[in-house]
């Protein structure tokens, strides 16, 4: 399902430049109808202009659905006892892979606080569902909040799939990127 949503999202993105051009034509038509007093042309012009906003709304909805599906799938994969994660001790210090895996299971949608991700570190996930990477990055404002990314799907390489707030494990010992 996630692949289908990604394909649909890519299709909608490819329509966006055409949508903007059509909106511009609609705006011109709507403005010219003031000179010619043609109500039908004015309605058509407004409809052509409004379709861009509908497309943007649809893009946001589909993008949100993709992120939710990816987050749910990643949590499901991490929940599988056969799934192992591999971490670099220089990035995570004495933190054990199982402890980090348990923290990653707390992945959820947490609203952004006008901050950004810093010092992204890779975590390799080895599972029966396939191998992929999860990236964890410290929040720039909140030291106990971490942004989670994955390369499991093409569209989510730079898109946050959720955040975790640590409760009993502090990941402050993550070394900054060189």
FENVENDA-V420764 format. One record per residue. N is the residue number from 1. SS is DSSP state (~ for helix, > for strand, _ for the rest). Layout:
BEGIN
[[N:SS] [N:SS]]
END
This chain:
BEGIN
[[1:_] [2:~] [3:~] [4:~] [5:~] [6:~] [7:~] [8:~] [9:~] [10:~] [11:~] [12:~] [13:~] [14:~] [15:~] [16:~] [17:~] [18:~] [19:~] [20:~] [21:~] [22:~] [23:~] [24:~] [25:~] [26:~] [27:~] [28:~] [29:~] [30:~] [31:~] [32:~] [33:~] [34:~] [35:~] [36:~] [37:_] [38:_] [39:~] [40:~] [41:~] [42:~] [43:~] [44:~] [45:~] [46:~] [47:~] [48:~] [49:~] [50:~] [51:~] [52:~] [53:~] [54:~] [55:~] [56:~] [57:~] [58:~] [59:~] [60:~] [61:~] [62:~] [63:~] [64:~] [65:~] [66:~] [67:~] [68:~] [69:~] [70:~] [71:~] [72:~] [73:~] [74:~] [75:~] [76:~] [77:~] [78:~] [79:~] [80:_] [81:_] [82:_] [83:_] [84:>] [85:>] [86:>] [87:_] [88:_] [89:~] [90:~] [91:~] [92:~] [93:_] [94:_] [95:_] [96:_] [97:~] [98:~] [99:~] [100:~] [101:~] [102:~] [103:~] [104:~] [105:_] [106:_] [107:_] [108:>] [109:_] [110:_] [111:_] [112:_] [113:_] [114:_] [115:_] [116:_] [117:>] [118:>] [119:>] [120:>] [121:>] [122:>] [123:>] [124:>] [125:>] [126:>] [127:_] [128:_] [129:_] [130:_] [131:_] [132:>] [133:>] [134:>] [135:>] [136:>] [137:>] [138:>] [139:>] [140:_] [141:_] [142:_] [143:_] [144:_] [145:>] [146:>] [147:>] [148:>] [149:>] [150:>] [151:_] [152:_] [153:_] [154:~] [155:~] [156:~] [157:_] [158:_] [159:_] [160:_] [161:_] [162:>] [163:>] [164:>] [165:>] [166:_] [167:_] [168:_] [169:_] [170:_] [171:_] [172:_] [173:_] [174:_] [175:_] [176:_] [177:_] [178:_]]
END
